[in-house]
Amino acid sequence: MWILERGGAVARVAALIAFLIGGALVEFWWPALLCCLGAWGFARRPDGVTLLLWALATASLAIVNGNFSALAALPLILGARHVDIPLRRCRWVFYAYYPAHLSLIAVVLRPA
């Protein structure tokens, strides 16, 4: 996305190369990258076309997980845009929360 925002033909080619290589390295492969690109596109230009592209990209996750349940997140995300809850943001909380919740899941799911 950063490469695409730079603009120009060279940036588009570089973004395509990054997409092709990156898709082979991330979980859920190219459909996951398409989903992220769709969300980014919709955030930049929230219209019907970008929403449709995002929904199709999200639906492509069914190739990997065998169902379309990821589409259930779209109405929640769209609805959340209309909810205004003022929260104080703590920049580094994510870096503590994320590994902590993964560790908790691992402990809970660990075989007895």
Protein Blocks (a to p, Z undefined) as FASTA:
>chain_A
ZZmmngpjklmmmmmmmmmmmmmmpghilmlmmmmmmmmmmmmmccfklmmmmmmmmmmm
mmmnopaklmmmmmmmmmmmmpccdddddfklmmmmmmmmmmmmmmmmpcZZ
